[in-house]
Amino acid sequence: MKQEEKIKKAVALRYEEKKDDAPKVVASGKGRMAERMLELARDHEVPVHKDPTLVDMLSYVDVGSEIPPELYSMVAEVLVFIYNVDKKVK
């Protein structure tokens, strides 16, 4: 396995139905930054969905930008996952 493949990556998304046209990348990090993002998510009980392929694609999207239409269906699956997690918690 190449060194680059071992580096942890994380991407945080935001989607507010009435405010956003599409989900936006609000944070992105590699290595220690990714580990810190995951730690903060756990600390604040933010659901985490692991999908290395999707994270790799989203890591090329600039922070503050909407995701490209090509990723809508993959991100929709993540949003359904989060919705179901939130529903179980409530």
MOPAC internal coordinates of N, CA, C and O (Angstrom, degrees):
PM7 1SCF
backbone

  N    0.0000 0     0.00 0     0.00 0    0    0    0
  C    1.4542 1     0.00 0     0.00 0    1    0    0
  C    1.5334 1   109.15 1     0.00 0    2    1    0
  O    1.2310 1   120.68 1   -46.79 1    3    2    1
  N    1.3161 1   116.31 1   133.21 1    3    2    1
  C    1.4635 1   120.91 1   179.61 1    5    3    2
  C    1.5245 1   110.49 1   -69.12 1    6    5    3
  O    1.2310 1   121.04 1   -25.41 1    7    6    5
  N    1.3289 1   115.62 1   154.59 1    7    6    5
  C    1.4688 1   121.15 1   178.69 1    9    7    6
  C    1.5234 1   110.80 1   -57.30 1   10    9    7
  O    1.2310 1   120.05 1   138.35 1   11   10    9
  N    1.3363 1   117.52 1   -41.65 1   11   10    9
  C    1.4673 1   121.26 1  -177.50 1   13   11   10
  C    1.5250 1   111.70 1   -62.47 1   14   13   11
  O    1.2310 1   120.19 1   145.83 1   15   14   13
  N    1.3447 1   117.23 1   -34.17 1   15   14   13
  C    1.4554 1   120.82 1  -179.06 1   17   15   14
  C    1.5267 1   112.12 1   -69.77 1   18   17   15
  O    1.2310 1   120.01 1   157.51 1   19   18   17
  N    1.3203 1   117.58 1   -22.49 1   19   18   17
  C    1.4604 1   121.77 1  -178.75 1   21   19   18
  C    1.5262 1   112.21 1   -83.10 1   22   21   19
  O    1.2310 1   120.10 1   163.27 1   23   22   21
  N    1.3170 1   117.42 1   -16.73 1   23   22   21
  C    1.4611 1   121.01 1  -177.66 1   25   23   22
  C    1.5248 1   109.34 1   -71.12 1   26   25   23
  O    1.2310 1   121.28 1   -53.12 1   27   26   25
  N    1.3390 1   115.16 1   126.88 1   27   26   25
  C    1.4631 1   120.74 1   179.65 1   29   27   26
  C    1.5282 1   109.44 1   -72.35 1   30   29   27
  O    1.2310 1   121.11 1   -39.44 1   31   30   29
  N    1.3318 1   115.48 1   140.56 1   31   30   29
  C    1.4598 1   121.62 1   177.47 1   33   31   30
  C    1.5216 1   108.44 1  -127.02 1   34   33   31
  O    1.2310 1   120.93 1   -29.63 1   35   34   33
  N    1.3220 1   115.82 1   150.37 1   35   34   33
  C    1.4646 1   121.14 1   176.09 1   37   35   34
  C    1.5237 1   108.71 1  -146.72 1   38   37   35
  O    1.2310 1   121.47 1   -35.38 1   39   38   37
  N    1.3224 1   114.79 1   144.62 1   39   38   37
  C    1.4626 1   121.47 1   177.12 1   41   39   38
  C    1.5217 1   107.56 1  -135.95 1   42   41   39
  O    1.2310 1   120.75 1   -46.89 1   43   42   41
  N    1.3247 1   116.17 1   133.11 1   43   42   41
  C    1.4674 1   121.08 1   177.55 1   45   43   42
  C    1.5258 1   108.41 1  -107.02 1   46   45   43
  O    1.2310 1   121.60 1   -45.13 1   47   46   45
  N    1.3255 1   114.55 1   134.87 1   47   46   45
  C    1.4625 1   120.78 1   179.86 1   49   47   46
  C    1.5182 1   110.70 1  -116.51 1   50   49   47
  O    1.2310 1   121.39 1   -26.00 1   51   50   49
  N    1.3308 1   114.95 1   154.00 1   51   50   49
  C    1.4648 1   120.91 1   172.96 1   53   51   50
  C    1.5165 1   107.37 1  -132.57 1   54   53   51
  O    1.2310 1   121.52 1   -41.43 1   55   54   53
  N    1.3126 1   114.70 1   138.57 1   55   54   53
  C    1.4599 1   119.55 1   173.62 1   57   55   54
  C    1.5113 1   108.55 1  -146.03 1   58   57   55
  O    1.2310 1   121.25 1   -64.48 1   59   58   57
  N    1.3199 1   115.22 1   115.52 1   59   58   57
  C    1.4575 1   121.83 1   175.50 1   61   59   58
  C    1.5254 1   106.09 1  -113.33 1   62   61   59
  O    1.2310 1   121.27 1   -67.98 1   63   62   61
  N    1.3220 1   115.18 1   112.02 1   63   62   61
  C    1.4613 1   122.07 1  -170.76 1   65   63   62
  C    1.5266 1   113.96 1   -50.13 1   66   65   63
  O    1.2310 1   119.71 1   134.28 1   67   66   65
  N    1.2996 1   118.17 1   -45.72 1   67   66   65
  C    1.4679 1   120.79 1  -175.91 1   69   67   66
  C    1.5313 1   112.79 1   -85.16 1   70   69   67
  O    1.2310 1   120.31 1   169.94 1   71   70   69
  N    1.3342 1   117.02 1   -10.06 1   71   70   69
  C    1.4523 1   120.96 1  -175.65 1   73   71   70
  C    1.5330 1   113.15 1  -108.55 1   74   73   71
  O    1.2310 1   120.46 1   140.62 1   75   74   73
  N    1.3247 1   116.72 1   -39.38 1   75   74   73
  C    1.4642 1   121.34 1  -173.94 1   77   75   74
  C    1.5255 1   111.52 1  -103.84 1   78   77   75
  O    1.2310 1   121.02 1   -38.05 1   79   78   77
  N    1.3304 1   115.66 1   141.95 1   79   78   77
  C    1.4650 1   120.28 1   174.04 1   81   79   78
  C    1.5271 1   110.79 1   -75.92 1   82   81   79
  O    1.2310 1   120.83 1   148.74 1   83   82   81
  N    1.3226 1   116.03 1   -31.26 1   83   82   81
  C    1.4662 1   122.22 1  -179.75 1   85   83   82
  C    1.5273 1   107.67 1  -152.39 1   86   85   83
  O    1.2310 1   120.07 1   -18.90 1   87   86   85
  N    1.3322 1   117.47 1   161.10 1   87   86   85
  C    1.4677 1   119.37 1   176.49 1   89   87   86
  C    1.5318 1   110.65 1   -58.43 1   90   89   87
  O    1.2310 1   121.19 1   -33.49 1   91   90   89
  N    1.3301 1   115.33 1   146.51 1   91   90   89
  C    1.4613 1   121.43 1   179.87 1   93   91   90
  C    1.5183 1   109.97 1  -118.72 1   94   93   91
  O    1.2310 1   121.18 1   -32.63 1   95   94   93
  N    1.3231 1   115.34 1   147.37 1   95   94   93
  C    1.4579 1   121.32 1   172.46 1   97   95   94
  C    1.5250 1   106.39 1   -80.75 1   98   97   95
  O    1.2310 1   120.42 1   -59.72 1   99   98   97
  N    1.3345 1   116.81 1   120.28 1   99   98   97
  C    1.4646 1   120.16 1  -179.12 1  101   99   98
  C    1.5240 1   112.28 1  -107.12 1  102  101   99
  O    1.2310 1   120.20 1   166.38 1  103  102  101
  N    1.3322 1   117.22 1   -13.62 1  103  102  101
  C    1.4613 1   121.39 1   175.62 1  105  103  102
  C    1.5207 1   108.28 1  -161.12 1  106  105  103
  O    1.2310 1   121.39 1   -30.54 1  107  106  105
  N    1.3212 1   114.95 1   149.46 1  107  106  105
  C    1.4570 1   120.48 1   179.13 1  109  107  106
  C    1.5211 1   107.68 1  -152.07 1  110  109  107
  O    1.2310 1   120.74 1   -42.81 1  111  110  109
  N    1.3257 1   116.19 1   137.19 1  111  110  109
  C    1.4528 1   118.08 1  -179.22 1  113  111  110
  C    1.5106 1   112.60 1  -156.21 1  114  113  111
  O    1.2310 1   121.80 1   -19.92 1  115  114  113
  N    1.3282 1   114.15 1   160.08 1  115  114  113
  C    1.4621 1   122.05 1   176.89 1  117  115  114
  C    1.5214 1   108.62 1  -127.55 1  118  117  115
  O    1.2310 1   120.89 1   -24.99 1  119  118  117
  N    1.3229 1   115.90 1   155.01 1  119  118  117
  C    1.4578 1   120.71 1   175.62 1  121  119  118
  C    1.5190 1   112.36 1    62.30 1  122  121  119
  O    1.2310 1   121.15 1    52.14 1  123  122  121
  N    1.3206 1   115.41 1  -127.86 1  123  122  121
  C    1.4695 1   120.11 1  -177.66 1  125  123  122
  C    1.5260 1   112.59 1   -62.41 1  126  125  123
  O    1.2310 1   120.45 1   145.24 1  127  126  125
  N    1.3223 1   116.74 1   -34.76 1  127  126  125
  C    1.4673 1   119.87 1   178.34 1  129  127  126
  C    1.5283 1   109.74 1   -63.55 1  130  129  127
  O    1.2310 1   120.13 1   137.60 1  131  130  129
  N    1.3183 1   117.36 1   -42.40 1  131  130  129
  C    1.4703 1   121.19 1   178.00 1  133  131  130
  C    1.5233 1   110.45 1   -63.04 1  134  133  131
  O    1.2310 1   120.38 1   136.92 1  135  134  133
  N    1.3254 1   116.89 1   -43.08 1  135  134  133
  C    1.4645 1   120.48 1   178.23 1  137  135  134
  C    1.5249 1   110.76 1   -60.95 1  138  137  135
  O    1.2310 1   120.45 1   139.41 1  139  138  137
  N    1.3206 1   116.75 1   -40.59 1  139  138  137
  C    1.4726 1   121.03 1   179.46 1  141  139  138
  C    1.5293 1   110.54 1   -66.86 1  142  141  139
  O    1.2310 1   120.35 1   139.57 1  143  142  141
  N    1.3192 1   116.94 1   -40.43 1  143  142  141
  C    1.4649 1   120.36 1   177.79 1  145  143  142
  C    1.5259 1   110.63 1   -60.56 1  146  145  143
  O    1.2310 1   120.39 1   136.52 1  147  146  145
  N    1.3299 1   116.85 1   -43.48 1  147  146  145
  C    1.4632 1   121.00 1   179.66 1  149  147  146
  C    1.5253 1   111.25 1   -67.05 1  150  149  147
  O    1.2310 1   120.78 1   142.14 1  151  150  149
  N    1.3267 1   116.11 1   -37.86 1  151  150  149
  C    1.4710 1   120.69 1   177.15 1  153  151  150
  C    1.5299 1   110.59 1   -62.61 1  154  153  151
  O    1.2310 1   120.47 1   134.80 1  155  154  153
  N    1.3245 1   116.70 1   -45.20 1  155  154  153
  C    1.4659 1   120.78 1   178.84 1  157  155  154
  C    1.5246 1   111.21 1   -64.26 1  158  157  155
  O    1.2310 1   120.59 1   141.46 1  159  158  157
  N    1.3169 1   116.48 1   -38.54 1  159  158  157
  C    1.4680 1   119.88 1   177.70 1  161  159  158
  C    1.5252 1   110.12 1   -61.31 1  162  161  159
  O    1.2310 1   120.40 1   134.42 1  163  162  161
  N    1.3296 1   116.84 1   -45.58 1  163  162  161
  C    1.4758 1   120.15 1   178.01 1  165  163  162
  C    1.5230 1   110.88 1   -62.04 1  166  165  163
  O    1.2310 1   120.66 1   134.37 1  167  166  165
  N    1.3348 1   116.34 1   -45.63 1  167  166  165
  C    1.4701 1   120.83 1  -178.51 1  169  167  166
  C    1.5248 1   112.10 1   -59.68 1  170  169  167
  O    1.2310 1   120.47 1   146.62 1  171  170  169
  N    1.3204 1   116.71 1   -33.38 1  171  170  169
  C    1.4670 1   121.51 1  -177.04 1  173  171  170
  C    1.5300 1   112.69 1  -103.43 1  174  173  171
  O    1.2310 1   121.20 1  -166.36 1  175  174  173
  N    1.3243 1   115.31 1    13.64 1  175  174  173
  C    1.4685 1   122.52 1   177.45 1  177  175  174
  C    1.5300 1   112.69 1    54.59 1  178  177  175
  O    1.2310 1   121.01 1  -141.44 1  179  178  177
  N    1.3173 1   115.68 1    38.56 1  179  178  177
  C    1.4579 1   121.78 1   175.20 1  181  179  178
  C    1.5283 1   107.12 1   -86.53 1  182  181  179
  O    1.2310 1   119.73 1   -53.46 1  183  182  181
  N    1.3254 1   118.13 1   126.54 1  183  182  181
  C    1.4652 1   119.82 1   179.98 1  185  183  182
  C    1.5295 1   111.50 1   -60.02 1  186  185  183
  O    1.2310 1   121.19 1   -39.67 1  187  186  185
  N    1.3240 1   115.33 1   140.33 1  187  186  185
  C    1.4624 1   121.93 1   178.63 1  189  187  186
  C    1.5214 1   108.07 1  -119.16 1  190  189  187
  O    1.2310 1   121.23 1   -50.40 1  191  190  189
  N    1.3118 1   115.25 1   129.60 1  191  190  189
  C    1.4703 1   121.51 1   178.21 1  193  191  190
  C    1.5236 1   107.21 1  -115.54 1  194  193  191
  O    1.2310 1   120.24 1   -54.90 1  195  194  193
  N    1.3213 1   117.14 1   125.10 1  195  194  193
  C    1.4668 1   120.72 1  -178.03 1  197  195  194
  C    1.5246 1   110.08 1   -96.09 1  198  197  195
  O    1.2310 1   121.35 1   -61.79 1  199  198  197
  N    1.3269 1   115.03 1   118.21 1  199  198  197
  C    1.4587 1   121.92 1   176.17 1  201  199  198
  C    1.5295 1   106.96 1  -150.81 1  202  201  199
  O    1.2310 1   120.36 1   -90.37 1  203  202  201
  N    1.3411 1   116.92 1    89.63 1  203  202  201
  C    1.4690 1   120.54 1  -175.68 1  205  203  202
  C    1.5280 1   114.26 1   -55.23 1  206  205  203
  O    1.2310 1   120.09 1   143.07 1  207  206  205
  N    1.3178 1   117.44 1   -36.93 1  207  206  205
  C    1.4668 1   120.27 1  -179.82 1  209  207  206
  C    1.5224 1   110.65 1   -65.46 1  210  209  207
  O    1.2310 1   120.58 1   133.71 1  211  210  209
  N    1.3216 1   116.50 1   -46.29 1  211  210  209
  C    1.4620 1   120.66 1   179.92 1  213  211  210
  C    1.5254 1   111.00 1   -65.84 1  214  213  211
  O    1.2310 1   120.39 1   137.06 1  215  214  213
  N    1.3223 1   116.87 1   -42.94 1  215  214  213
  C    1.4712 1   120.07 1   179.15 1  217  215  214
  C    1.5239 1   110.21 1   -60.18 1  218  217  215
  O    1.2310 1   120.75 1   138.74 1  219  218  217
  N    1.3230 1   116.17 1   -41.26 1  219  218  217
  C    1.4582 1   119.20 1   179.33 1  221  219  218
  C    1.5290 1   110.85 1   -60.99 1  222  221  219
  O    1.2310 1   120.27 1   135.84 1  223  222  221
  N    1.3259 1   117.09 1   -44.16 1  223  222  221
  C    1.4737 1   120.39 1   179.12 1  225  223  222
  C    1.5246 1   111.38 1   -66.58 1  226  225  223
  O    1.2310 1   120.56 1   137.57 1  227  226  225
  N    1.3324 1   116.53 1   -42.43 1  227  226  225
  C    1.4679 1   120.21 1  -178.68 1  229  227  226
  C    1.5263 1   112.08 1   -69.38 1  230  229  227
  O    1.2310 1   119.91 1   156.27 1  231  230  229
  N    1.3199 1   117.77 1   -23.73 1  231  230  229
  C    1.4642 1   120.21 1  -178.65 1  233  231  230
  C    1.5294 1   111.90 1   -66.25 1  234  233  231
  O    1.2310 1   120.08 1   164.90 1  235  234  233
  N    1.3251 1   117.45 1   -15.10 1  235  234  233
  C    1.4672 1   121.20 1   177.39 1  237  235  234
  C    1.5301 1   112.63 1   -89.52 1  238  237  235
  O    1.2310 1   120.32 1   173.10 1  239  238  237
  N    1.3250 1   117.00 1    -6.90 1  239  238  237
  C    1.4674 1   121.37 1   178.74 1  241  239  238
  C    1.5277 1   108.10 1   -86.42 1  242  241  239
  O    1.2310 1   120.37 1   -48.95 1  243  242  241
  N    1.3166 1   116.90 1   131.05 1  243  242  241
  C    1.4654 1   121.05 1  -179.96 1  245  243  242
  C    1.5246 1   110.79 1   -64.19 1  246  245  243
  O    1.2310 1   121.00 1   -37.73 1  247  246  245
  N    1.3311 1   115.69 1   142.27 1  247  246  245
  C    1.4612 1   120.96 1   175.26 1  249  247  246
  C    1.5285 1   108.11 1   -60.40 1  250  249  247
  O    1.2310 1   121.10 1   -46.62 1  251  250  249
  N    1.3317 1   115.50 1   133.38 1  251  250  249
  C    1.4606 1   121.44 1  -178.01 1  253  251  250
  C    1.5164 1   113.30 1    94.29 1  254  253  251
  O    1.2310 1   120.58 1   171.00 1  255  254  253
  N    1.3283 1   116.50 1    -9.00 1  255  254  253
  C    1.4660 1   120.85 1  -179.13 1  257  255  254
  C    1.5207 1   111.53 1   -96.86 1  258  257  255
  O    1.2310 1   121.56 1   -28.04 1  259  258  257
  N    1.3312 1   114.61 1   151.96 1  259  258  257
  C    1.4582 1   119.88 1   173.95 1  261  259  258
  C    1.5239 1   109.23 1   -72.22 1  262  261  259
  O    1.2310 1   121.03 1   -28.77 1  263  262  261
  N    1.3167 1   115.63 1   151.23 1  263  262  261
  C    1.4581 1   119.21 1   176.76 1  265  263  262
  C    1.5270 1   108.78 1   -69.30 1  266  265  263
  O    1.2310 1   119.76 1   -28.08 1  267  266  265
  N    1.3296 1   118.07 1   151.92 1  267  266  265
  C    1.4671 1   119.70 1   178.65 1  269  267  266
  C    1.5282 1   111.15 1   -72.65 1  270  269  267
  O    1.2310 1   120.33 1   -28.34 1  271  270  269
  N    1.3208 1   116.98 1   151.66 1  271  270  269
  C    1.4702 1   120.86 1  -179.25 1  273  271  270
  C    1.5288 1   113.87 1   -54.30 1  274  273  271
  O    1.2310 1   120.31 1   150.64 1  275  274  273
  N    1.3204 1   117.01 1   -29.36 1  275  274  273
  C    1.4669 1   120.63 1   179.97 1  277  275  274
  C    1.5293 1   112.44 1   -61.90 1  278  277  275
  O    1.2310 1   120.18 1   158.89 1  279  278  277
  N    1.3260 1   117.26 1   -21.11 1  279  278  277
  C    1.4684 1   120.96 1  -177.98 1  281  279  278
  C    1.5244 1   113.00 1  -102.22 1  282  281  279
  O    1.2310 1   119.78 1  -179.81 1  283  282  281
  N    1.3290 1   118.03 1     0.19 1  283  282  281
  C    1.4669 1   121.03 1  -177.43 1  285  283  282
  C    1.5261 1   112.64 1   -53.69 1  286  285  283
  O    1.2310 1   119.84 1   131.76 1  287  286  285
  N    1.3246 1   117.90 1   -48.24 1  287  286  285
  C    1.4711 1   119.14 1  -175.02 1  289  287  286
  C    1.5234 1   111.49 1   -66.71 1  290  289  287
  O    1.2310 1   120.13 1   141.17 1  291  290  289
  N    1.3348 1   117.36 1   -38.83 1  291  290  289
  C    1.4701 1   119.76 1   178.78 1  293  291  290
  C    1.5269 1   110.70 1   -66.33 1  294  293  291
  O    1.2310 1   120.56 1   137.62 1  295  294  293
  N    1.3279 1   116.53 1   -42.38 1  295  294  293
  C    1.4648 1   120.30 1  -179.88 1  297  295  294
  C    1.5257 1   110.23 1   -70.22 1  298  297  295
  O    1.2310 1   120.11 1   146.91 1  299  298  297
  N    1.3198 1   117.40 1   -33.09 1  299  298  297
  C    1.4722 1   120.23 1   177.04 1  301  299  298
  C    1.5267 1   110.43 1   -59.50 1  302  301  299
  O    1.2310 1   120.14 1   141.77 1  303  302  301
  N    1.3239 1   117.35 1   -38.23 1  303  302  301
  C    1.4651 1   121.10 1   176.97 1  305  303  302
  C    1.5286 1   110.80 1   -62.08 1  306  305  303
  O    1.2310 1   120.48 1   140.94 1  307  306  305
  N    1.3246 1   116.68 1   -39.06 1  307  306  305
  C    1.4667 1   121.02 1   178.12 1  309  307  306
  C    1.5237 1   109.78 1   -66.41 1  310  309  307
  O    1.2310 1   120.33 1   136.90 1  311  310  309
  N    1.3222 1   116.97 1   -43.10 1  311  310  309
  C    1.4670 1   120.28 1   179.97 1  313  311  310
  C    1.5274 1   111.33 1   -63.36 1  314  313  311
  O    1.2310 1   120.00 1   143.33 1  315  314  313
  N    1.3197 1   117.61 1   -36.67 1  315  314  313
  C    1.4688 1   121.18 1   175.71 1  317  315  314
  C    1.5282 1   109.55 1   -64.65 1  318  317  315
  O    1.2310 1   120.20 1   137.19 1  319  318  317
  N    1.3231 1   117.22 1   -42.81 1  319  318  317
  C    1.4659 1   121.92 1   176.59 1  321  319  318
  C    1.5302 1   110.14 1   -56.79 1  322  321  319
  O    1.2310 1   120.51 1   131.02 1  323  322  321
  N    1.3281 1   116.63 1   -48.98 1  323  322  321
  C    1.4681 1   121.18 1  -178.32 1  325  323  322
  C    1.5244 1   110.65 1   -64.60 1  326  325  323
  O    1.2310 1   120.33 1   137.72 1  327  326  325
  N    1.3247 1   116.98 1   -42.28 1  327  326  325
  C    1.4651 1   120.96 1   177.89 1  329  327  326
  C    1.5258 1   110.21 1   -57.88 1  330  329  327
  O    1.2310 1   120.33 1   135.07 1  331  330  329
  N    1.3259 1   116.97 1   -44.93 1  331  330  329
  C    1.4647 1   120.85 1  -179.83 1  333  331  330
  C    1.5236 1   112.28 1   -66.62 1  334  333  331
  O    1.2310 1   120.08 1   142.32 1  335  334  333
  N    1.3301 1   117.45 1   -37.68 1  335  334  333
  C    1.4666 1   120.87 1   176.74 1  337  335  334
  C    1.5216 1   109.64 1   -64.25 1  338  337  335
  O    1.2310 1   120.60 1   133.52 1  339  338  337
  N    1.3433 1   116.47 1   -46.48 1  339  338  337
  C    1.4683 1   120.43 1   179.42 1  341  339  338
  C    1.5231 1   111.41 1   -61.31 1  342  341  339
  O    1.2310 1   120.30 1   140.58 1  343  342  341
  N    1.3230 1   117.04 1   -39.42 1  343  342  341
  C    1.4575 1   121.83 1  -179.45 1  345  343  342
  C    1.5334 1   110.89 1   -63.59 1  346  345  343
  O    1.2310 1   120.42 1   141.37 1  347  346  345
  N    1.3273 1   116.81 1   -38.63 1  347  346  345
  C    1.4689 1   121.05 1   179.31 1  349  347  346
  C    1.5213 1   111.51 1   -68.63 1  350  349  347
  O    1.2310 1   120.62 1   145.16 1  351  350  349
  N    1.3283 1   116.42 1   -34.84 1  351  350  349
  C    1.4682 1   121.51 1  -177.84 1  353  351  350
  C    1.5182 1   110.86 1   -70.89 1  354  353  351
  O    1.2310 1   120.28 1   145.13 1  355  354  353
  N    1.3269 1   117.07 1   -34.87 1  355  354  353
  C    1.4730 1   121.01 1  -175.63 1  357  355  354
  C    1.4612 1   111.46 1   -81.97 1  358  357  355
  O    1.2310 1   120.10 1   180.00 1  359  358  357

